[in-house]
Amino acid sequence: MEKLVVSSTPHVRSNDSVQRIMLDVIIALAPAAIAGIILHNNSINAALTVAISIVACVIFEAGFQKLTKQTCTISDLSAVVTGLLLAMNLPETSPWWMPIVGAFFSIIVAKQLFGGLGQNFINPALAGRAFLLAAYPTKMTGSAAFGPAKFESVVDAATYATPLTALKESAGAVTSSDIINGFLGNVGGTIGETCAVLLILGGIYLIVRKVISWRIPVTYIATVFILMLIFGRNGAGDFMGAINELFVGGLMLGAFFMATDYASSPVTPIGQLIMGVGCGVLTVIIRLWGGYPEGVSYSILLMNLCVPLIDRFTEPKIFGEVKKK
């Protein structure tokens, strides 16, 4: 007679390791990161910002785990991904110490103090960006010339307006040239807020590899487009303006690479759709009626806080469960 072996969950296991998943994310991000470094005016400083951010995140994670006598897990590459995402949320004009401060907040405060990988309730890289934006708003909003303008020495790197800042101050008619520039990367912004085409390709790679689901990024992007088409800066029906909103700022970076963070996003299919719609609504509200030109970071962070509630009300009914009266 065969014995029935009962074991604890999980009963279904994947062959993918954390390291393999993080490597896929790095592969997906690498082209956009390289383009962001090359196309910015100060490519050397942009490259240093990326390198310092990654190294600082790895050191802080290893150091914290060493001090608390935990097993060192830097080989899973999660700290590298956090450092890369943090760097892509920083302007190329960042001083050398800024990614270090951001890395400390991202790794120690937002991740390790809550239990480490998988226990963080908000995206660590976005938490670091939000902290830096609150602590050093002037340095975080500086953006140097980009694309064709990068060779014009008359541009003041500290005051050069990003496309969203310009739209916030004075919305004008969007041309096909504006959309093409945003799509290809000839616009200002942080290191990772540019070259939308490479971010999209990276996101598609992650979806094909089944690292992330399509639900959050697709519903996020679609919600922003639909709402901008209805409540656009130049009135309802501004199709060109709605398209332009997708390619400038951090929408593509946030939708594909940060709103989909495993630990801080819903686990149910319906919950993921709610997450995407919620992020889109908040992004549009902040962009159109808030005091800040970009709304991606704060929209994702706010929805991260709602994830436990979303999961609670969208969890599937247990087979055979009797509804309580």
FINU-212972 format. One line per field, with one value per residue (C-alpha): x, y, z; chain; residue number from 1. Coordinates in nm, 3 decimals. Last residue first. Layout:
residues N
X <- (X,...)
Y <- (Y,...)
Z <- (Z,...)
cadena <- (A,...)
num <- (NUM,...)
This chain:
residues 325
X <- (-2.387,-2.045,-2.003,-1.926,-1.588,-1.589,-1.300,-1.143,-1.269,-1.001,-0.824,-0.948,-1.059,-0.752,-0.506,-0.630,-0.611,-0.255,-0.165,-0.296,0.040,0.205,-0.064,0.071,0.430,0.329,0.146,0.432,0.691,0.477,0.344,0.575,0.519,0.469,0.215,-0.076,-0.365,-0.257,0.049,-0.064,-0.414,-0.279,-0.033,-0.298,-0.537,-0.266,-0.137,-0.491,-0.559,-0.241,-0.299,-0.662,-0.547,-0.290,-0.558,-0.775,-0.486,-0.405,-0.056,-0.077,0.241,0.497,0.691,0.692,0.790,0.562,0.507,0.884,1.012,0.740,0.509,0.771,1.027,0.758,0.594,0.912,0.879,0.810,0.687,0.336,0.245,0.325,0.050,-0.207,-0.085,-0.112,-0.466,-0.594,-0.959,-1.047,-0.867,-0.515,-0.368,-0.572,-0.878,-1.033,-0.732,-0.515,-0.754,-0.738,-0.359,-0.290,-0.528,-0.372,-0.020,-0.121,-0.347,-0.062,0.206,0.001,-0.159,0.131,0.269,0.635,0.923,0.729,1.027,0.793,0.676,1.032,1.140,0.834,0.943,1.293,1.151,0.932,1.228,1.431,1.156,1.109,1.457,1.448,1.331,1.610,1.895,1.661,1.494,1.556,1.444,1.596,1.525,1.375,1.011,1.034,1.193,0.936,0.650,0.788,0.843,0.482,0.382,0.230,0.035,0.120,0.093,0.275,0.428,0.326,0.413,0.761,0.810,0.691,0.937,1.233,1.342,1.711,1.773,2.077,2.236,2.234,2.227,2.468,2.709,2.481,2.606,2.344,2.061,2.033,1.973,1.970,2.059,2.101,1.836,1.813,1.503,1.686,1.944,1.675,1.452,1.725,1.553,1.206,1.334,1.605,1.348,1.115,1.402,1.505,1.146,1.126,1.434,1.299,0.954,0.712,0.598,0.943,0.930,1.027,1.396,1.487,1.296,1.139,1.457,1.637,1.421,1.294,1.532,1.855,1.847,1.656,1.757,2.124,2.115,1.964,2.240,2.502,2.328,2.353,2.720,2.865,2.666,2.364,2.377,2.284,1.943,1.842,1.565,1.788,2.036,1.771,1.674,2.038,2.096,1.779,1.871,2.222,2.073,1.850,2.153,2.094,2.469,2.415,2.249,2.479,2.333,2.240,2.464,2.300,2.626,2.707,2.357,2.380,2.722,2.624,2.312,2.495,2.784,2.556,2.348,2.661,2.812,2.495,2.450,2.818,2.819,2.498,2.605,2.952,2.800,2.585,2.889,3.087,2.798,2.763,2.539,2.311,2.280,2.545,2.436,2.064,2.136,2.338,2.058,1.795,1.999,2.076,1.723,1.603,1.932,1.924,1.565,1.659,1.948,1.709,1.489,1.786,1.921,1.583,1.575,1.353,1.277,0.936,0.769,0.415,0.330,0.442,0.334,0.379,0.403,0.165,0.292,0.020,0.161,0.134,0.000)
Y <- (3.477,3.334,3.192,2.824,2.731,2.417,2.537,2.845,3.167,3.356,3.649,3.981,4.151,4.062,4.110,4.465,4.544,4.414,4.606,4.946,5.072,4.977,5.187,5.496,5.407,5.347,5.680,5.860,5.743,5.791,6.140,6.377,6.753,6.810,7.061,6.834,6.893,6.747,6.537,6.439,6.338,6.157,5.953,5.873,5.735,5.530,5.381,5.283,5.125,4.918,4.808,4.717,4.499,4.336,4.270,4.099,3.866,3.796,3.847,4.221,4.432,4.518,4.193,4.097,4.439,4.497,4.869,4.910,4.766,4.770,5.052,5.263,5.268,5.322,5.603,5.782,6.108,6.140,5.853,5.794,6.161,6.211,5.970,6.170,6.498,6.358,6.234,6.563,6.457,6.644,6.967,7.096,6.945,6.633,6.531,6.275,6.167,6.200,5.964,5.709,5.723,5.704,5.411,5.226,5.264,5.127,4.857,4.732,4.758,4.585,4.306,4.197,3.969,3.976,3.729,3.533,3.540,3.690,3.946,4.032,4.073,4.290,4.518,4.547,4.632,4.898,5.042,5.047,5.233,5.482,5.626,5.850,5.847,5.613,5.860,6.130,6.367,6.552,6.444,6.289,5.937,5.752,5.757,6.102,6.247,6.074,6.216,6.569,6.540,6.431,6.763,6.843,7.168,7.365,7.324,7.595,7.531,7.167,7.094,7.240,7.041,6.727,6.783,6.833,7.190,7.284,7.474,7.311,7.204,7.560,7.530,7.764,7.479,7.332,6.980,6.812,6.992,6.725,6.454,6.580,6.892,6.857,6.793,6.930,6.813,6.594,6.858,7.115,6.872,6.744,6.591,6.528,6.418,6.207,6.029,5.970,5.830,5.593,5.473,5.425,5.201,5.004,4.934,4.933,4.658,4.503,4.141,3.965,4.047,4.174,4.163,4.505,4.670,4.518,4.668,5.024,5.144,4.956,4.896,5.194,5.447,5.355,5.343,5.692,5.830,5.659,5.769,6.131,6.123,6.152,6.466,6.407,6.600,6.286,6.297,6.005,5.750,5.534,5.523,5.385,5.119,5.010,5.003,4.804,4.558,4.515,4.461,4.186,4.015,3.683,3.681,3.963,3.714,3.711,3.484,3.687,3.784,4.125,4.305,4.084,4.119,4.497,4.507,4.283,4.491,4.823,4.708,4.582,4.901,5.120,4.929,4.968,5.338,5.418,5.251,5.418,5.763,5.712,5.637,5.952,6.157,6.030,6.082,6.449,6.563,6.262,6.037,5.786,5.728,5.703,5.474,5.243,5.237,5.170,4.879,4.737,4.732,4.408,4.227,4.348,4.227,3.888,3.865,3.937,3.647,3.412,3.512,3.465,3.114,2.986,2.613,2.689,2.498,2.376,2.239,2.551,2.469,2.215,1.844,1.551,1.213,0.958,0.610,0.341,0.000)
Z <- (0.657,0.579,0.229,0.233,0.091,-0.126,-0.339,-0.179,-0.336,-0.524,-0.355,-0.491,-0.168,0.037,-0.247,-0.302,0.070,0.095,-0.227,-0.116,0.015,-0.313,-0.488,-0.315,-0.411,-0.773,-0.798,-0.624,-0.874,-1.186,-1.118,-1.302,-1.333,-0.958,-0.828,-0.898,-1.139,-1.472,-1.391,-1.041,-1.151,-1.458,-1.251,-0.990,-1.252,-1.423,-1.098,-1.000,-1.339,-1.321,-0.963,-1.035,-1.326,-1.098,-0.837,-1.097,-1.184,-0.816,-0.672,-0.618,-0.634,-0.364,-0.329,-0.695,-0.838,-1.137,-1.068,-1.092,-1.422,-1.685,-1.575,-1.398,-1.677,-1.940,-1.743,-1.636,-1.822,-2.193,-2.411,-2.279,-2.243,-2.614,-2.714,-2.516,-2.668,-3.019,-2.955,-2.811,-2.792,-2.476,-2.392,-2.444,-2.128,-2.188,-1.983,-2.217,-2.424,-2.113,-1.936,-2.217,-2.253,-1.879,-1.843,-2.138,-1.993,-1.652,-1.798,-2.020,-1.750,-1.476,-1.680,-1.900,-1.629,-1.529,-1.554,-1.811,-2.051,-2.310,-2.054,-1.952,-2.315,-2.383,-2.098,-2.239,-2.582,-2.421,-2.230,-2.551,-2.738,-2.454,-2.503,-2.196,-1.839,-1.729,-1.696,-1.568,-1.810,-2.133,-2.478,-2.790,-2.666,-2.962,-2.848,-2.695,-3.008,-3.227,-3.020,-3.032,-3.409,-3.454,-3.301,-2.965,-2.941,-2.632,-2.259,-2.068,-1.727,-1.696,-2.058,-2.009,-1.691,-1.868,-2.155,-1.918,-1.861,-1.865,-1.542,-1.386,-1.715,-1.848,-2.226,-2.402,-2.475,-2.741,-2.807,-2.589,-2.772,-3.042,-2.781,-2.426,-2.236,-1.863,-1.606,-1.253,-1.068,-0.818,-0.728,-0.650,-0.460,-0.225,0.080,-0.063,-0.404,-0.239,-0.024,-0.318,-0.525,-0.247,-0.202,-0.578,-0.568,-0.270,-0.421,-0.131,0.107,0.139,0.259,-0.065,-0.032,0.312,0.639,0.673,0.795,0.495,0.219,0.255,0.525,0.455,0.080,-0.059,0.208,0.187,-0.193,-0.208,0.012,-0.205,-0.527,-0.401,-0.296,-0.647,-0.732,-0.960,-1.290,-1.485,-1.319,-1.096,-1.153,-1.374,-1.087,-0.852,-1.105,-1.143,-0.768,-0.705,-0.981,-0.834,-0.488,-0.630,-0.790,-0.607,-0.532,-0.282,-0.048,0.254,0.520,0.824,1.114,1.166,1.096,0.796,0.654,0.686,0.521,0.231,0.160,0.202,-0.018,-0.298,-0.295,-0.297,-0.591,-0.799,-0.719,-0.773,-1.118,-1.237,-1.114,-1.261,-1.603,-1.584,-1.478,-1.775,-2.018,-1.932,-2.218,-2.201,-2.505,-2.406,-2.047,-2.120,-2.415,-2.188,-1.932,-2.200,-2.338,-1.989,-1.847,-2.009,-1.939,-1.579,-1.541,-1.686,-1.442,-1.158,-1.265,-1.299,-0.956,-0.791,-0.934,-1.213,-1.201,-1.061,-0.781,-0.733,-0.388,-0.202,0.060,0.336,0.272,0.290,0.168,0.107,0.162,-0.101,0.000)
cadena <- (A,A,A,A,A,A,A,A,A,A,A,A,A,A,A,A,A,A,A,A,A,A,A,A,A,A,A,A,A,A,A,A,A,A,A,A,A,A,A,A,A,A,A,A,A,A,A,A,A,A,A,A,A,A,A,A,A,A,A,A,A,A,A,A,A,A,A,A,A,A,A,A,A,A,A,A,A,A,A,A,A,A,A,A,A,A,A,A,A,A,A,A,A,A,A,A,A,A,A,A,A,A,A,A,A,A,A,A,A,A,A,A,A,A,A,A,A,A,A,A,A,A,A,A,A,A,A,A,A,A,A,A,A,A,A,A,A,A,A,A,A,A,A,A,A,A,A,A,A,A,A,A,A,A,A,A,A,A,A,A,A,A,A,A,A,A,A,A,A,A,A,A,A,A,A,A,A,A,A,A,A,A,A,A,A,A,A,A,A,A,A,A,A,A,A,A,A,A,A,A,A,A,A,A,A,A,A,A,A,A,A,A,A,A,A,A,A,A,A,A,A,A,A,A,A,A,A,A,A,A,A,A,A,A,A,A,A,A,A,A,A,A,A,A,A,A,A,A,A,A,A,A,A,A,A,A,A,A,A,A,A,A,A,A,A,A,A,A,A,A,A,A,A,A,A,A,A,A,A,A,A,A,A,A,A,A,A,A,A,A,A,A,A,A,A,A,A,A,A,A,A,A,A,A,A,A,A,A,A,A,A,A,A,A,A,A,A,A,A,A,A,A,A,A,A)
num <- (325,324,323,322,321,320,319,318,317,316,315,314,313,312,311,310,309,308,307,306,305,304,303,302,301,300,299,298,297,296,295,294,293,292,291,290,289,288,287,286,285,284,283,282,281,280,279,278,277,276,275,274,273,272,271,270,269,268,267,266,265,264,263,262,261,260,259,258,257,256,255,254,253,252,251,250,249,248,247,246,245,244,243,242,241,240,239,238,237,236,235,234,233,232,231,230,229,228,227,226,225,224,223,222,221,220,219,218,217,216,215,214,213,212,211,210,209,208,207,206,205,204,203,202,201,200,199,198,197,196,195,194,193,192,191,190,189,188,187,186,185,184,183,182,181,180,179,178,177,176,175,174,173,172,171,170,169,168,167,166,165,164,163,162,161,160,159,158,157,156,155,154,153,152,151,150,149,148,147,146,145,144,143,142,141,140,139,138,137,136,135,134,133,132,131,130,129,128,127,126,125,124,123,122,121,120,119,118,117,116,115,114,113,112,111,110,109,108,107,106,105,104,103,102,101,100,99,98,97,96,95,94,93,92,91,90,89,88,87,86,85,84,83,82,81,80,79,78,77,76,75,74,73,72,71,70,69,68,67,66,65,64,63,62,61,60,59,58,57,56,55,54,53,52,51,50,49,48,47,46,45,44,43,42,41,40,39,38,37,36,35,34,33,32,31,30,29,28,27,26,25,24,23,22,21,20,19,18,17,16,15,14,13,12,11,10,9,8,7,6,5,4,3,2,1)
